């Protein structure tokens, strides 16, 4: 029996204190992992959930699957690489190289989630901080459009509210105010005080009302109470959920102005509640290498930051070959978009069987990053974490699969 | 049969257990059971004449799906909640000119009780 400590690849928290007991490469026990993390780790050893190398539904060797994939990619005139939010930074770098080589478009799911917010954070337009800085320092935690018990089950206990070491005199509550803005009452709103309820999709009205108040114009009671709460704090961290991004229809200008105005009286920080383990890594890498956060077109080997958002590109200029790495757009995108994404040939690199792998023309099984392959990833707060290879299962890593694909393309 | 029709704004919300079930069992019966679900207020359930587990047809401007109902006691009247899955995403139309983001926050739909069974998941997958 061997015990290993690993960084959990279950969500954007990337908890680095998860322990697993291994008996001949089989997990027998996990410690510190949440439901999401432990399900992922245990599931990796369920052969019924794992992908097998397939070409047109027929089982082949991994080498044959890679050969067939290389042929399809070489023949493609308008290829696309999509996914990579569960991949290591090393895999993402290789995917970028492959995109350049193929003249492909490359993007990830942040195009329709946190892309714009991450761009504002990494370019310094929105203030941010690490989760380590939040704990014991921020005196106001404001969750906006987020429901951490369901999306990031250890977030409160490991990084924020319940991780605080200083408690009130009675010893019941941490010495920090936890508030939220939500569109319904739920388990999480029951933990927060005060709670601000907004109608679904109307967060922009609340932001407009806050801006009015900040500019000295009469506003709603909620907006006034929110501003006063933030002004009375010395360090407020806003944890933004994807519901906020969707609600404001990805237009973060008013939100940014609000945070900047509030920063004049209170230290403000914004942290996106990213669910994918390395979505932020993909955005940071792409920005560093190309200057764009999403949707880069490498036609002719040159970088073209496209003016088309991913959603529009998929709908209007579908790829004739899509290489989808560790992503399952079928579960999250409207049917019409999935149809456009799967308009041409689909090559799927994935660890698990998903609707996307079931619809793919070629399936290449890979090891689960953080358990079966090593590398690095960037957590929701921008911290780099090391992912280890804790079990040796014989699955090739995504990086190795991409390297072999590139060699076969030569 | 209650002929009452109800207009609802459907919100797609994250639920811990539904993706965990998909992770554990794949896209099978368990996933179908937890995904084909509409959470509604007790008052809206009464208006439609449905109880937990009854089937309702959900019509949006582009699709119709049959899902089971579930009471959400703190839910406001006129609002329904569905987890992210082909059942909810098939109801929303993506219009990149007017709505740059996918509309998963305000899906306008009409609901009524039905004797039909829930829509098979395979019929919704591409």
Contacts between the chains, C-beta under 8 A, distances in Angstrom:
chain1	res1	chain2	res2	distance
A	35	B	16	6.3
A	35	B	17	8.0
A	35	B	20	5.8
A	36	B	16	6.8
A	36	B	19	7.5
A	36	B	20	6.2
A	36	B	23	7.9
A	39	B	20	4.9
A	39	B	23	5.0
A	39	B	24	5.5
A	40	B	23	6.0
A	43	B	23	5.5
A	43	B	24	5.8
A	46	B	24	7.9
A	48	B	26	7.6
A	49	B	23	8.0
A	49	B	24	7.7
A	49	B	26	5.9
A	112	B	101	6.1
A	112	B	102	5.4
A	147	B	13	7.3
A	147	B	14	5.9
A	149	B	16	7.0
A	150	B	14	5.1
A	150	B	15	5.7
A	150	B	16	4.2
A	151	B	14	5.0
A	151	B	16	7.4
A	153	B	16	6.4
A	183	B	11	6.5
A	183	B	79	7.8
A	184	B	11	7.8
A	184	B	72	7.9
A	184	B	74	6.2
A	184	B	75	6.2
A	184	B	76	6.7
A	184	B	79	7.1
A	184	B	81	7.3
A	185	B	74	4.0
A	186	B	74	6.6
A	200	B	9	5.8
A	200	B	11	4.6
A	200	B	79	6.3
A	200	B	105	5.3
A	200	B	106	5.4
A	201	B	9	7.9
A	201	B	105	4.3
A	201	B	106	4.1
A	242	B	14	7.9
A	243	B	13	7.8
A	243	B	105	6.8
A	245	B	101	6.9
A	246	B	101	5.3
A	246	B	102	7.1
A	246	B	103	7.7
A	246	B	104	5.6
A	246	B	105	4.8
A	247	B	105	5.1
A	249	B	99	6.1
A	249	B	100	6.1
A	249	B	101	5.1
A	250	B	100	5.2
A	250	B	101	4.6
A	251	B	100	7.9
A	275	B	14	7.9
A	309	B	96	6.5
A	309	B	100	5.9
A	311	B	94	6.0
A	311	B	96	5.2
A	311	B	100	7.2
A	311	B	101	8.0
A	311	B	102	6.9
A	312	B	96	4.0
A	315	B	94	6.9
A	315	B	96	6.3
A	330	B	86	7.0
A	330	B	125	6.1
A	330	B	126	6.3
A	331	B	22	7.3
A	331	B	84	6.8
A	331	B	85	6.2
A	331	B	86	6.8
A	331	B	89	7.8
A	332	B	84	5.8
A	332	B	89	6.5
A	333	B	89	6.2
A	333	B	102	7.0
A	334	B	89	4.9
A	334	B	90	6.8
A	334	B	92	5.3
A	334	B	93	6.9
A	334	B	94	5.0
A	334	B	102	6.5
A	335	B	63	7.6
A	335	B	86	7.0
A	335	B	89	6.8
A	335	B	90	4.9
A	335	B	124	6.9
A	335	B	126	6.2
A	336	B	93	7.3
A	336	B	94	6.4
A	337	B	94	5.8
A	337	B	102	8.0
A	338	B	126	4.6
A	339	B	126	5.2
A	342	B	126	5.8
A	352	B	23	7.4
A	352	B	26	7.6
A	353	B	26	5.5
A	353	B	27	7.9
A	354	B	26	7.8
A	354	B	27	7.2
A	355	B	27	5.5
A	355	B	86	7.6
A	355	B	125	5.0
A	355	B	126	7.9
A	358	B	27	7.6
A	358	B	125	7.7
A	359	B	125	7.2
A	359	B	126	6.1
